[in-house]
Amino acid sequence: MARVPFGAGGGLIKNLSDNSKHPTIICESVERLYQQGDVTVHALAGVSLTIECGEFVSLCGPSGSGKTTLLNCVAGLDIPTSGEVYLIGNKISSMSKTELADLRLNNVGFVFQAYNLVPVLSAQENVEFVMELQGMSKKLRGEKARSVLREVGLEGMEHRRPAELSGGQQQRVAVARAIASEPQLVLADEPTANLDSKTSASLMDIMRKMNEDHGITFVFSTHDQLVMDRARRLVRMHDGLIESDEIQS
């Protein structure tokens, strides 16, 4: 799927690997064990999964199924006990902390359940934050931030701080921040958990449009049926294992 630059700015952030040669995510027999006293908890019990560039995937299952742990291992935020994770062609276990941080900064966007916006920054400044870390010029990141805020329906709210926005609007800012630098991949952990059904539906429609228009790969962890219904691929997890993996129309 071709990637189309956002209206303002143009040009893509340089990726560490050629995404035409590699799946976005490969997990090979990934296990993650935790010790709780004398009990060993198998948060992941040998998960193998491949996600191609441009997919729109939901990892679903009840609490404790392993979906968030898998998302964290994919992002390199958690370390598998065994098995391998390849992120955009890069073997995570072979990367230094600095290399992994650079890979995430330039190629991966994050959307969290709790929004994680900086309260003293405006909506536009929150969206610009990652691009500033990437070294993008003030003019270019401002243009891109305003463009993507317009795409998520927040034109005219660029200068409002998080406390002046509703929960749904804050999550839209979080989505805008995640996609403004046009990453190859967006990882979203329970992105609709704190939203009402109407706002959740609107947010999912926005992210699906970003997937279709810009070719960004999206992977969600969720137990929200609304998110599952809008996914093109549904990976069901239970007790740290993949229970089913199906393509949806």
Buried (B, 14 or more C-beta within 10 A) or exposed (E): BEBEEBEBBEEBBEBBBEBEEBBBBBBBEBBBBEEEEEEEEBBBBBBEBEBBBBBBBBBBBEEBBBBBBBBBBBBBEBEBBEBBBBBBBBEBEEBEEEBBEBBBBBBBBBBBBEBEBEEEBBBBBBBBBBBEEBEBEEEBBBBBBBBBBBBBBBEEBBEBBBEEBEEBBBBBBBBBBBBBBBBBBBBBBBBBBBBEEEBBBBBBEBBBEBBBEBBBBBBBBBBBEBBBEBBBBBBBBBBBBBEEEEEEE
